[in-house]
C-alpha cells in the first residue's frame, strides 16, 4: 500500500463532499430524529463494508463489467428510493387532529433502509474500482488484503462524516418538530422530495462519474 497519508487526505476530501448517502442520512435525521439518523449512517457504512469485501473478492469488477448486472443494481436502487418517497409522502400520522408527531419507524428498519440504499448504489462499486486500486502497491503483494485495509479506512472516514450529518440533522429536526403541524408537513414533503431526487439521480445520473458526489 503506497502513500497512506495521501490516501487518507484524498479519501477524506472525496467522502466529505455531500452526496446521495449524506442527503439520505440528513433527510432521515431531520424527519425522525438523531437516533434514526445514526441508525441510517450505520446501515450505510455496513453496506460500505459489503462493498469492500466484494471489491477484495473481485465481485465488484464482475458487476461493473456486466451491463446487465450494473443496470439491474442501478434501477433497483432507484425503485427503492421512489418507494421510500411514496411511503414518506403517504405517512400523514399526527398532522391532522391533535397535531402529535408521527411515531418513528423502528430503528432496525431505518438501519436496513440505509444498508439497502448503499448496496444498491452501483456508483459505490465504481468508486472502489477506480479509487482504491490507485493506492495499491502491486510489489507488496496480497492485493486483496491491501484493498480491505484501504476500504476499512475509507469506511471509518465515511462513518465519522455520516455521524456528523446525522447529529446535525437530528438537532435541526428536533427544533422543527417543536413547531406547528405545518412545519412537520413541510418536513415530510421535503423528505419525500429528497428521496425522489435521489431516485432520479440513481436512474439517470452518469454511471461513469465516480468522483464527486458519490457518497
Phi and psi restraints in degrees (value plus and minus 20) as a CYANA .aco file:
   2 UNK   PHI    -125.5   -85.5
   2 UNK   PSI     129.5   169.5
   3 UNK   PHI      30.9    70.9
   3 UNK   PSI      41.5    81.5
   4 UNK   PHI     -82.3   -42.3
   4 UNK   PSI     -56.9   -16.9
   5 UNK   PHI     -85.5   -45.5
   5 UNK   PSI     -62.2   -22.2
   6 UNK   PHI     -82.1   -42.1
   6 UNK   PSI     -59.9   -19.9
   7 UNK   PHI     -81.5   -41.5
   7 UNK   PSI     -67.1   -27.1
   8 UNK   PHI     -82.1   -42.1
   8 UNK   PSI     -62.4   -22.4
   9 UNK   PHI     -85.6   -45.6
   9 UNK   PSI     -63.9   -23.9
  10 UNK   PHI     -87.5   -47.5
  10 UNK   PSI     -63.7   -23.7
  11 UNK   PHI     -83.7   -43.7
  11 UNK   PSI     -62.2   -22.2
  12 UNK   PHI     -82.3   -42.3
  12 UNK   PSI     -62.8   -22.8
  13 UNK   PHI     -83.5   -43.5
  13 UNK   PSI     -65.1   -25.1
  14 UNK   PHI     -85.8   -45.8
  14 UNK   PSI     -63.5   -23.5
  15 UNK   PHI     -91.3   -51.3
  15 UNK   PSI     -51.7   -11.7
  16 UNK   PHI     -90.7   -50.7
  16 UNK   PSI     -40.2    -0.2
  17 UNK   PHI     -86.2   -46.2
  17 UNK   PSI     104.5   144.5
  18 UNK   PHI     -78.2   -38.2
  18 UNK   PSI     110.7   150.7
  19 UNK   PHI    -160.7  -120.7
  19 UNK   PSI    -187.8  -147.8
  20 UNK   PHI     -74.8   -34.8
  20 UNK   PSI     -63.6   -23.6
  21 UNK   PHI     -84.1   -44.1
  21 UNK   PSI     -62.2   -22.2
  22 UNK   PHI     -82.3   -42.3
  22 UNK   PSI     -62.6   -22.6
  23 UNK   PHI     -83.4   -43.4
  23 UNK   PSI     -60.9   -20.9
  24 UNK   PHI     -83.5   -43.5
  24 UNK   PSI     -67.2   -27.2
  25 UNK   PHI     -82.7   -42.7
  25 UNK   PSI     -61.5   -21.5
  26 UNK   PHI     -82.7   -42.7
  26 UNK   PSI     -64.2   -24.2
  27 UNK   PHI     -81.9   -41.9
  27 UNK   PSI     -62.9   -22.9
  28 UNK   PHI     -86.3   -46.3
  28 UNK   PSI     -63.6   -23.6
  29 UNK   PHI     -82.6   -42.6
  29 UNK   PSI     -62.0   -22.0
  30 UNK   PHI     -89.6   -49.6
  30 UNK   PSI     -57.0   -17.0
  31 UNK   PHI     -98.5   -58.5
  31 UNK   PSI     -56.8   -16.8
  32 UNK   PHI    -146.6  -106.6
  32 UNK   PSI     -17.8    22.2
  33 UNK   PHI      84.9   124.9
  33 UNK   PSI     151.0   191.0
  34 UNK   PHI     -81.4   -41.4
  34 UNK   PSI     -61.4   -21.4
  35 UNK   PHI     -82.0   -42.0
  35 UNK   PSI     -59.5   -19.5
  36 UNK   PHI     -86.4   -46.4
  36 UNK   PSI     -59.5   -19.5
  37 UNK   PHI     -82.3   -42.3
  37 UNK   PSI     -62.8   -22.8
  38 UNK   PHI     -85.8   -45.8
  38 UNK   PSI     -61.9   -21.9
  39 UNK   PHI     -81.6   -41.6
  39 UNK   PSI     -59.4   -19.4
  40 UNK   PHI     -82.6   -42.6
  40 UNK   PSI     -63.8   -23.8
  41 UNK   PHI     -81.9   -41.9
  41 UNK   PSI     -62.2   -22.2
  42 UNK   PHI     -84.1   -44.1
  42 UNK   PSI     -58.9   -18.9
  43 UNK   PHI     -84.6   -44.6
  43 UNK   PSI     -64.1   -24.1
  44 UNK   PHI     -79.8   -39.8
  44 UNK   PSI     -65.9   -25.9
  45 UNK   PHI     -95.0   -55.0
  45 UNK   PSI     -43.8    -3.8
  46 UNK   PHI     -84.1   -44.1
  46 UNK   PSI     -60.1   -20.1
  47 UNK   PHI     -81.1   -41.1
  47 UNK   PSI     -57.7   -17.7
  48 UNK   PHI     -81.1   -41.1
  48 UNK   PSI     -60.7   -20.7
  49 UNK   PHI     -82.2   -42.2
  49 UNK   PSI     -57.8   -17.8
  50 UNK   PHI     -84.8   -44.8
  50 UNK   PSI     -61.4   -21.4
  51 UNK   PHI     -82.5   -42.5
  51 UNK   PSI     -58.3   -18.3
  52 UNK   PHI     -82.4   -42.4
  52 UNK   PSI     -67.1   -27.1
  53 UNK   PHI     -82.1   -42.1
  53 UNK   PSI     -60.0   -20.0
  54 UNK   PHI     -86.2   -46.2
  54 UNK   PSI     -59.2   -19.2
  55 UNK   PHI     -85.4   -45.4
  55 UNK   PSI     -61.8   -21.8
  56 UNK   PHI     -85.4   -45.4
  56 UNK   PSI     -53.9   -13.9
  57 UNK   PHI    -103.6   -63.6
  57 UNK   PSI     -27.4    12.6
  58 UNK   PHI      67.7   107.7
  58 UNK   PSI     -18.6    21.4
  59 UNK   PHI     -89.5   -49.5
  59 UNK   PSI     -53.6   -13.6
  60 UNK   PHI     -81.7   -41.7
  60 UNK   PSI     -58.8   -18.8
  61 UNK   PHI     -84.5   -44.5
  61 UNK   PSI     -57.1   -17.1
  62 UNK   PHI     -84.3   -44.3
  62 UNK   PSI     -65.2   -25.2
  63 UNK   PHI     -84.4   -44.4
  63 UNK   PSI     -64.3   -24.3
  64 UNK   PHI     -84.7   -44.7
  64 UNK   PSI     -50.9   -10.9
  65 UNK   PHI    -100.0   -60.0
  65 UNK   PSI     -36.9     3.1
  66 UNK   PHI    -120.7   -80.7
  66 UNK   PSI      94.4   134.4
  67 UNK   PHI     -82.3   -42.3
  67 UNK   PSI     -57.0   -17.0
  68 UNK   PHI     -86.6   -46.6
  68 UNK   PSI     -67.5   -27.5
  69 UNK   PHI     -84.3   -44.3
  69 UNK   PSI     -61.3   -21.3
  70 UNK   PHI     -84.4   -44.4
  70 UNK   PSI     -65.4   -25.4
  71 UNK   PHI     -86.1   -46.1
  71 UNK   PSI     -56.6   -16.6
  72 UNK   PHI     -80.7   -40.7
  72 UNK   PSI     -67.2   -27.2
  73 UNK   PHI     -82.1   -42.1
  73 UNK   PSI     -63.4   -23.4
  74 UNK   PHI     -80.5   -40.5
  74 UNK   PSI     -70.0   -30.0
  75 UNK   PHI     -97.9   -57.9
  75 UNK   PSI     -48.0    -8.0
  76 UNK   PHI     -85.6   -45.6
  76 UNK   PSI     -61.6   -21.6
  77 UNK   PHI     -83.4   -43.4
  77 UNK   PSI     -62.7   -22.7
  78 UNK   PHI     -83.0   -43.0
  78 UNK   PSI     -63.2   -23.2
  79 UNK   PHI     -83.3   -43.3
  79 UNK   PSI     -59.0   -19.0
  80 UNK   PHI     -86.6   -46.6
  80 UNK   PSI     -58.7   -18.7
  81 UNK   PHI     -85.1   -45.1
  81 UNK   PSI     -59.8   -19.8
  82 UNK   PHI     -84.5   -44.5
  82 UNK   PSI     -59.5   -19.5
  83 UNK   PHI     -79.6   -39.6
  83 UNK   PSI     -64.1   -24.1
  84 UNK   PHI     -82.0   -42.0
  84 UNK   PSI     -58.9   -18.9
  85 UNK   PHI     -81.9   -41.9
  85 UNK   PSI     -67.1   -27.1
  86 UNK   PHI     -83.1   -43.1
  86 UNK   PSI     -63.0   -23.0
  87 UNK   PHI     -82.3   -42.3
  87 UNK   PSI     -60.2   -20.2
  88 UNK   PHI     -87.3   -47.3
  88 UNK   PSI     -65.3   -25.3
  89 UNK   PHI     -87.7   -47.7
  89 UNK   PSI     -48.2    -8.2
  90 UNK   PHI    -106.2   -66.2
  90 UNK   PSI     -29.6    10.4
  91 UNK   PHI    -101.8   -61.8
  91 UNK   PSI      81.2   121.2
  92 UNK   PHI    -127.3   -87.3
  92 UNK   PSI     -14.1    25.9
  93 UNK   PHI     -74.0   -34.0
  93 UNK   PSI     108.6   148.6
  94 UNK   PHI      67.0   107.0
  94 UNK   PSI     -25.7    14.3
  95 UNK   PHI    -106.4   -66.4
  95 UNK   PSI     -47.8    -7.8
  96 UNK   PHI    -121.2   -81.2
  96 UNK   PSI     154.2   194.2
  97 UNK   PHI      49.5    89.5
  97 UNK   PSI    -146.6  -106.6
  98 UNK   PHI     -92.4   -52.4
  98 UNK   PSI     -36.1     3.9
  99 UNK   PHI      63.6   103.6
  99 UNK   PSI      -4.7    35.3
 100 UNK   PHI     -90.9   -50.9
 100 UNK   PSI     130.8   170.8
 101 UNK   PHI     -88.2   -48.2
 101 UNK   PSI     124.2   164.2
 102 UNK   PHI     -84.8   -44.8
 102 UNK   PSI     128.0   168.0
 103 UNK   PHI     -85.7   -45.7
 103 UNK   PSI     112.7   152.7
 104 UNK   PHI     -88.6   -48.6
 104 UNK   PSI     132.3   172.3
 105 UNK   PHI     -92.5   -52.5
 105 UNK   PSI     135.1   175.1
 106 UNK   PHI     -76.5   -36.5
 106 UNK   PSI     121.5   161.5
 107 UNK   PHI     -82.4   -42.4
 107 UNK   PSI     -49.9    -9.9
 108 UNK   PHI     -82.3   -42.3
 108 UNK   PSI     -60.1   -20.1
 109 UNK   PHI     -88.5   -48.5
 109 UNK   PSI     -59.7   -19.7
 110 UNK   PHI     -82.3   -42.3
 110 UNK   PSI     -63.1   -23.1
 111 UNK   PHI     -80.2   -40.2
 111 UNK   PSI     -66.5   -26.5
 112 UNK   PHI     -85.4   -45.4
 112 UNK   PSI     -54.9   -14.9
 113 UNK   PHI     -81.0   -41.0
 113 UNK   PSI     -65.9   -25.9
 114 UNK   PHI     -82.3   -42.3
 114 UNK   PSI     -60.6   -20.6
 115 UNK   PHI     -81.5   -41.5
 115 UNK   PSI     -68.1   -28.1
 116 UNK   PHI     -85.9   -45.9
 116 UNK   PSI     -60.2   -20.2
 117 UNK   PHI     -81.1   -41.1
 117 UNK   PSI     -61.0   -21.0
 118 UNK   PHI     -92.9   -52.9
 118 UNK   PSI     -59.8   -19.8
 119 UNK   PHI     -84.5   -44.5
 119 UNK   PSI     -53.0   -13.0
 120 UNK   PHI    -111.5   -71.5
 120 UNK   PSI      -6.0    34.0
 121 UNK   PHI    -120.2   -80.2
 121 UNK   PSI      77.5   117.5
 122 UNK   PHI     -86.6   -46.6
 122 UNK   PSI     -39.5     0.5
 123 UNK   PHI     -87.1   -47.1
 123 UNK   PSI     -46.7    -6.7
 124 UNK   PHI     -87.6   -47.6
 124 UNK   PSI     -57.2   -17.2
 125 UNK   PHI     -80.5   -40.5
 125 UNK   PSI     -66.0   -26.0
 126 UNK   PHI     -84.1   -44.1
 126 UNK   PSI     -54.9   -14.9
 127 UNK   PHI     -79.8   -39.8
 127 UNK   PSI     -66.9   -26.9
 128 UNK   PHI     -86.8   -46.8
 128 UNK   PSI     -56.0   -16.0
 129 UNK   PHI     -92.6   -52.6
 129 UNK   PSI     -53.6   -13.6
 130 UNK   PHI    -112.1   -72.1
 130 UNK   PSI     -49.8    -9.8
 131 UNK   PHI    -116.6   -76.6
 131 UNK   PSI     -75.0   -35.0
 132 UNK   PHI     -79.6   -39.6
 132 UNK   PSI     -63.3   -23.3
 133 UNK   PHI     -79.6   -39.6
 133 UNK   PSI     -42.9    -2.9
 134 UNK   PHI     -84.7   -44.7
 134 UNK   PSI     -39.7     0.3
 135 UNK   PHI    -131.4   -91.4
 135 UNK   PSI      -7.7    32.3
 136 UNK   PHI    -111.7   -71.7
 136 UNK   PSI     112.0   152.0
 137 UNK   PHI    -117.2   -77.2
 137 UNK   PSI      84.7   124.7
 138 UNK   PHI     -80.3   -40.3
 138 UNK   PSI     -53.2   -13.2
 139 UNK   PHI     -89.4   -49.4
 139 UNK   PSI     -42.7    -2.7
 140 UNK   PHI     -98.8   -58.8
 140 UNK   PSI     -34.2     5.8
 141 UNK   PHI      53.8    93.8
 141 UNK   PSI     158.9   198.9
 142 UNK   PHI      27.8    67.8
 142 UNK   PSI      39.4    79.4
 143 UNK   PHI     -79.2   -39.2
 143 UNK   PSI     -63.2   -23.2
 144 UNK   PHI     -76.9   -36.9
 144 UNK   PSI     -59.8   -19.8
 145 UNK   PHI     -85.6   -45.6
 145 UNK   PSI     -58.3   -18.3
 146 UNK   PHI     -84.2   -44.2
 146 UNK   PSI     -62.2   -22.2
 147 UNK   PHI     -82.3   -42.3
 147 UNK   PSI     -61.3   -21.3
 148 UNK   PHI     -82.7   -42.7
 148 UNK   PSI     -64.6   -24.6
 149 UNK   PHI     -82.5   -42.5
 149 UNK   PSI     -64.4   -24.4
 150 UNK   PHI     -85.6   -45.6
 150 UNK   PSI     -61.8   -21.8
 151 UNK   PHI     -84.2   -44.2
 151 UNK   PSI     -60.6   -20.6
 152 UNK   PHI     -84.5   -44.5
 152 UNK   PSI     -58.5   -18.5
 153 UNK   PHI     -83.3   -43.3
 153 UNK   PSI     -63.3   -23.3
 154 UNK   PHI     -84.4   -44.4
 154 UNK   PSI     -59.0   -19.0
 155 UNK   PHI     -84.8   -44.8
 155 UNK   PSI     -58.9   -18.9
 156 UNK   PHI     -85.3   -45.3
 156 UNK   PSI     -63.9   -23.9
 157 UNK   PHI     -81.2   -41.2
 157 UNK   PSI     -63.2   -23.2
 158 UNK   PHI     -82.3   -42.3
 158 UNK   PSI     -58.5   -18.5
 159 UNK   PHI     -84.4   -44.4
 159 UNK   PSI     -63.8   -23.8
 160 UNK   PHI     -81.0   -41.0
 160 UNK   PSI     -66.0   -26.0
 161 UNK   PHI     -81.5   -41.5
 161 UNK   PSI     -65.6   -25.6
 162 UNK   PHI     -82.2   -42.2
 162 UNK   PSI     -60.1   -20.1
 163 UNK   PHI     -83.9   -43.9
 163 UNK   PSI     -59.0   -19.0
 164 UNK   PHI     -82.0   -42.0
 164 UNK   PSI     -63.6   -23.6
 165 UNK   PHI     -83.7   -43.7
 165 UNK   PSI     -61.7   -21.7
 166 UNK   PHI     -84.1   -44.1
 166 UNK   PSI     -65.6   -25.6
 167 UNK   PHI     -86.3   -46.3
 167 UNK   PSI     -64.7   -24.7
 168 UNK   PHI     -83.1   -43.1
 168 UNK   PSI     -64.8   -24.8
 169 UNK   PHI     -85.1   -45.1
 169 UNK   PSI     -58.4   -18.4
 170 UNK   PHI     -82.4   -42.4
 170 UNK   PSI     -60.4   -20.4
 171 UNK   PHI     -85.3   -45.3
 171 UNK   PSI     -63.1   -23.1
 172 UNK   PHI     -85.0   -45.0
 172 UNK   PSI     -63.7   -23.7
 173 UNK   PHI     -83.3   -43.3
 173 UNK   PSI     -59.3   -19.3
 174 UNK   PHI     -81.8   -41.8
 174 UNK   PSI     -60.0   -20.0
 175 UNK   PHI     -85.7   -45.7
 175 UNK   PSI     -61.4   -21.4
 176 UNK   PHI     -88.1   -48.1
 176 UNK   PSI     -55.3   -15.3
 177 UNK   PHI     -87.6   -47.6
 177 UNK   PSI     -37.3     2.7
 178 UNK   PHI     -99.3   -59.3
 178 UNK   PSI     -30.6     9.4
 179 UNK   PHI    -104.5   -64.5
 179 UNK   PSI    -189.4  -149.4
 180 UNK   PHI     -92.2   -52.2
 180 UNK   PSI     151.2   191.2
 181 UNK   PHI     -80.3   -40.3
 181 UNK   PSI     -45.5    -5.5
 182 UNK   PHI     -80.8   -40.8
 182 UNK   PSI     -60.7   -20.7
 183 UNK   PHI     -90.2   -50.2
 183 UNK   PSI     -57.6   -17.6
 184 UNK   PHI     -85.2   -45.2
 184 UNK   PSI     -59.0   -19.0
 185 UNK   PHI     -85.1   -45.1
 185 UNK   PSI     -61.4   -21.4
 186 UNK   PHI     -83.3   -43.3
 186 UNK   PSI     -58.0   -18.0
 187 UNK   PHI     -84.9   -44.9
 187 UNK   PSI     -58.0   -18.0
 188 UNK   PHI     -84.1   -44.1
 188 UNK   PSI     -64.5   -24.5
 189 UNK   PHI     -84.3   -44.3
 189 UNK   PSI     -59.8   -19.8
 190 UNK   PHI     -84.7   -44.7
 190 UNK   PSI     -62.1   -22.1
 191 UNK   PHI     -83.7   -43.7
 191 UNK   PSI     -64.8   -24.8
 192 UNK   PHI     -81.5   -41.5
 192 UNK   PSI     -58.7   -18.7
 193 UNK   PHI     -85.0   -45.0
 193 UNK   PSI     -57.9   -17.9
 194 UNK   PHI     -81.9   -41.9
 194 UNK   PSI     -65.3   -25.3
 195 UNK   PHI     -82.3   -42.3
 195 UNK   PSI     -62.2   -22.2
 196 UNK   PHI     -83.0   -43.0
 196 UNK   PSI     -61.6   -21.6
 197 UNK   PHI     -84.2   -44.2
 197 UNK   PSI     -61.7   -21.7
 198 UNK   PHI     -85.2   -45.2
 198 UNK   PSI     -57.6   -17.6
 199 UNK   PHI     -83.7   -43.7
 199 UNK   PSI     -59.6   -19.6
 200 UNK   PHI     -85.5   -45.5
 200 UNK   PSI     -61.2   -21.2
 201 UNK   PHI     -83.3   -43.3
 201 UNK   PSI     -62.4   -22.4
 202 UNK   PHI     -83.9   -43.9
 202 UNK   PSI     -58.0   -18.0
 203 UNK   PHI    -101.1   -61.1
 203 UNK   PSI     -57.5   -17.5
 204 UNK   PHI    -137.6   -97.6
 204 UNK   PSI     -24.2    15.8
 205 UNK   PHI     -89.0   -49.0
 205 UNK   PSI     137.6   177.6
 206 UNK   PHI     -92.9   -52.9
 206 UNK   PSI      97.9   137.9
 207 UNK   PHI     -91.2   -51.2
 207 UNK   PSI     -33.8     6.2
 208 UNK   PHI    -100.7   -60.7
 208 UNK   PSI     -33.0     7.0
 209 UNK   PHI    -113.5   -73.5
 209 UNK   PSI      83.0   123.0
 210 UNK   PHI    -121.0   -81.0
 210 UNK   PSI     -25.9    14.1
 211 UNK   PHI    -122.9   -82.9
 211 UNK   PSI     148.6   188.6
 212 UNK   PHI      69.3   109.3
 212 UNK   PSI    -158.7  -118.7
 213 UNK   PHI    -100.4   -60.4
 213 UNK   PSI      51.6    91.6
 214 UNK   PHI    -112.9   -72.9
 214 UNK   PSI     -60.1   -20.1
